[in-house]
Amino acid sequence: MDAREWLELSYNHDNITTEFFRRFECSRVTPEMLDALLADAWRHHGTNFFRDMFNVVGDHLRLVVPLRVRVRDFEPSRSQRRILRRNADLRWEFGDAEHNRIKDELFNRHAERFDENRPQQLSDFLAHQAHFRPCRTLECRVYLADELVATSFVSQGKTALSSIYAMFEPGEARRSLGIFTLLREIEFAQRGGYEFLYLGYAHAADSYYDYKKGFAACEYFDWRRGWRPYDSKPLASELHPLDGLEVRSFLDEADA
């Protein structure tokens, strides 16, 4: 028995469903359908849609915190403005998502940065014919002279955009290109009159994804009460009782 099986079979707390890990496959969704799914804390990688309340990180469960930005209210922070100035020599553009060899090679170099939960391949995040399956998907391409140094992928609903994945050249890490592409995605959403940009999942505890928590006009999804303003304070009062539980301890008990 693994951690997910144990949770699904054994745990129900405070009227929260035990469906902690939900999945379905869908080859096409309308913009309106995508908006509704995003608003209910669903995400997708290609045609795989998922809604995870927990991730297993190392030996511990970590509570997932979905995040989104109200783009009309967003203003970059001082540090984010510095990132924009630092990258003034870059050229960037939006277009339909395209999966090709150059992006696969960039993905592989970027993946080497991860010590755990290392992503395996770009096709895990993008469907075949990603520009329209399961919905229209765009990419932000960032160039230094003629060299592609970063790419991010964004799915397009009617009133919202959702950031799927971003990757960049490890040798350009000082540029904070993950934040840079998110800033460009927010700007694109503002110009297009969208209401939200969904940033994806972070964790309630400190994690690699904490940079997503540093955006103004940010909201987080409370699994009990829905979307709430995120004011950069710790989410300790909102933690689920299982957050931080050591996986091995209860799996040993379950298998006993």
Secondary structure, 3 states (H helix, E strand, C coil): CCHHHHHHHHCCECCECCCCEEEEECCCCCHHHHHHHHHCCCEEECCEEEEECEEEECCEEEEEEEEEEEHHHCCCCHHHHHHHHHCCCCEEEEEECCCCHHHHHHHHHHHCCCCCCCCCCHHHCCCCCCCCCCCCEEEEEEEECCEEEEEEEEEECCCEEEEEEEEECHHHHHHCHHHHHHHHHHHHHHHCCCCEEEEEEEECCCCHHHHHHHCCCEEEEECCCEEEECCCCCCHHHCCCCCCCEHHHHHHHHHC
